[in-house]
């Protein structure tokens, strides 16, 4: 059984494990190999514990009563937009383990983030996606409109990225996928 819910402190190591596994898979040909090899589950777990303690919008797709399944199958983080020109809220991260993709978990996590942002009073939201990440099609399928291009720094390298937005936010809340 899989449950979608707000993250708890005990989820932090599982969230970190998903972070590391998905980054190494999705970004193998995009980000520097040494950077991906150096990702640390314990360091990331401390960061996620901090976000959860602060009440940040962290949601998980959690596995229950399934022998052999990891406790966290996917997660999303959301909060106030860092760039208000792009939208009031921002989905900062959304990752699902490869073996659990194409089951609707990503869409459920994205909508959970949208609900959280709406409860905060956000009327629009955006997400930055690495330009060469094939997941960009996921955001487009869920109604995200390409609104900006830019770069982000990873391990000293400029990595191209694209921002997708939902304005109004209700366009994302109403999507079924």
N, C-alpha and C positions, 0 to 999 in steps of 0.2 A: 504494500500500500504506500502511496506517495501523498504527502500532505504539503500544501503550500502555506507558509506562515511567516510571521516576523521572526527574525533570528534571535536566538538566546546565546548567552555567553558560552555555553557548552558547544555551540555550533562553530565557534571560531576556528578550531583546527580543521574541521571538515570543509569550511569555506576556503581556508588557505590551501588545502589539498586540491580543491577544484580549481582555484586560481592558478596554481602551478601547473597542473595537468593540462588545463585548457590553453594556457599561454604557450606551453611547449608544443602543443599540437597545432593550434591555430596560427601561431606566429613563427613557426619554424623557418620559413623562407622570407620572413619580413623583418624580424628583429635579430640583432647579433646573437650568434650561438652561445658565446660566453655569458652574455647577460641572462639568457634563458636557463643555462646550466646553473647559474648562481642563485636562482630564485630559491628562497628559503621558506619552507612551510612554517617553521616556528616563528620566524620574524614576521611573516604575514599574519599569522594567527594573533600575535600581539596587536597588530594594527587593527584587525577586525574586532578584537575584544574591545579596543578603545572606541571604535565607531559604535558598537552595540551599546556600550556603557553610556555614551553620549545621547543615545536615543535616535541615532541616525537611521534613515530608512533602509535597513538591510532585511531582505526577504530571502527565504530558502525554500527549495523543493527538497523536502526531507523524506528519507526512506524509513519505513517502520515495518518490523516483522518480516523482513526479507533477508534470509541468510545469504551472506556473501555480497550483499549490496553495500556500497559506502553509505554512511549516514546522511551526507549531503550530496545531492545529485546536481544541483545548480544553485545559483544565487544572483541577486541583483542588489545594487546600492543606488539610492537616489536622495537628492537633497535640493536645496535652493541652487539655482543656476549660478555658476561662477562667472558667466558672461550674460548679463541681463539683456543685451541686444539680441541674443539668440532665443531666449525664453526665460520664463520665471523659474522653472524647475529643470533639473538635469538628472538623467539616468546616467550615472558615471560608469557603472560596470554591470554587465549581464553575461553570465557564462553558464553553460550546461555541459556536463561531461559528454564526451563523444558518444558513448554507448547509450545515452539517454536523449540524444537529439532527435528531432522529428517526431516527438511524442506530445508536442504542445506545451512543454514546460517553459520554454523561452517566452512564448506569448503570454502564458499565465504570470510569469515573473514580471514581464514588462507591464502588464495591466495592474499587477499589485503595486508596482512602483508608481504608476500613474494615479491610482487611488490614493496612495500615501501623499503624493504631491498635491492632489486636489484637496485633500483634508487640510493641507498646510495653506491652502488658499491660492495655489498656483493655477493659472488659467492656460498655461502653455508649457511645453517641455521640449527638451532636445537631448540628443545623445551624440557624442563624437565617436566615430568608428574609423579605425585605420583604413585608409583608402584601398589597400590591397587585400583586406580581410573579406573573404567571401560572405561573411555574415551581413554585409551591407544589404544584401538582397532580402534578408529577413526583415530589416527595418523598413525597407521599401514596401514589402508585402503587407506590413502592418500599418501602412498609411504614412510613414515618415517621408517628409519632403526634404530634398537636399537644399540646404540654405546657406552653407558656407564651406569653404575649404581652408585648410591651414596645415600647420605642422606641429608635431609634438617632439620633444627631446627624449630619447631613450638611449642610455649608455653613450651619450655624447653625439648621437646621430639624429639628424632631422628626419622624422618619419611623417609622410603625408597622411592627412586625415580629412574626413568629411563629416560635417554636422547634418543630422537629420532632425526634423522638428515636427511636432504635432501642435498646431495652433488653429483652433482651440484644442485644449487637452481632451475634450470630450470625443474628438475623432479617434483617439486611441482607446478610450474607455469603451467605445461602442464596437470596436473591431472584434471579430471572432476569427480565430485562426489557431 
